Amino acid sequence: MVHIGTVVMGASDVARAAAFWKAALTYTEREPGTDDWVVLVPVDGPGVGLSLGRSASPVQEVPRVHLDLYSDTQEAEVERLVALGAERVAWELYPPDADFVVLADTEGKRFCVIDTTHDG
């Protein structure tokens, strides 16, 4: 049997991306990172890790794979993430009564904050 151990994302500035995601997710470095690679893990114990590796690949405007962050306080989380350096994305693909908000991290990678209290 297999399970997801880490999600890997590219970053042009690994240290900047790591600082954002550590604060956003309350993660820490599994071991000291380098300019090219770092693995982040939950501070509170087991969970899926987030690996960041140096990449020159362009960010996808409509990514095929992205992170969904779940919250029962969506707007407060969106504001917290924006204060950490995320940006709101002008997303033209929102369905009516969307339960998600699209943001971009400090590298421009898109991710969503999902409202877990949404009834739609």
N, C-alpha and C positions, 0 to 999 in steps of 0.2 A: 504494500500500500504506500502511496505517496501523498504528500501534502505540500502546500505552498509554504516555503521557508522565508523567502524574501521576494519583494517586488523590486525590480531593477529599473532605474531611470537614469537617463543621460543628463549631464549638466556641463555647461561650459565653465562654470566656476563651482567646483565641488564644495569648497568651504562655505561659500555664500548659500548654496542650496542646502547644505547640511544644517547650517545655523537656522534657516527658516523652518525646515521640517522637524528639527529637534524641538523647537519652540511650539510649532503647530500641533505636534502629536504627543508631546511630553515623552520624547525618545532620547536616547543617549547613544554614544558611540560604543559598539561592542568591543572594539579595541581601537587604539589611536589610528586615525585615518591618515591618508596622504593627500597630496595635491590631485591625485588621479582617482582615488577610490576610498569609500568609507561605507561601512555597514552600520545602520542605526537600528536599535532594538527598543522595545518598550521599557521605560524606567521601572514599571510596576511588575515586571515578570514576563511570563510567556506571551507570545503573540507574533504576528507576522512582522518580519523585519523589512526595512527599506534600504536598499543599496543604491548608492549614487556613484556613477562612474563618469569620468571625463569623456565628453562627446562633442564633436563638431557638427553632428547632424542637426538639421533645422527642426524647429518645433513644429508639430502639425497643428494647423488651425482647427481642424475637426479630428481629434485623435481617435485612433481605432481602439486604443486601450487607455484608460485613465483611472484615477482613484476616486471613489465615492466615500466621503467622510460623513458618517451618520451623527445627527444631533437632535435632541429634543428641544434645543434652544437655538434654532438655526440662525436667526438674525444676529443674535449676540455672538455666535461663533464666526459668522461672516465678518462682522465688524472687528473681532479680535484678529482674525487672519489678515484682514486688510491692514490693520495697525502693524502687523509683523512684516508687511511687505507684499502681500498678495494684491492683485488687482481684480476688480470686477470686469467681466468680459461682456461686451455687447453681443449677446447670443441670440441670433435670429431664429433658432430652432426650438425655442421654448414652446411646449404644448400649452393649451389652455389649462389653468389651474395646476401649474407645475409645482412639484414638491422639491425641486432642486434649484440651486443657484450656482452658476458657473463662475469660477475664479481662475486666475492664472498665478502660478507661484513666481518667485523672483527670477526664474529662468524663462518664464512665459508658458510653461507646461500647464495645460488645462486640467482642472479637477472640479468636482462637484461637492457641495454641502447639501446633504439630503435632510429634509424635515421629517423626522420619524413620527411626529404627531399628526402628520397630514392625513386627511381622510380620503383624498382623491385616489 
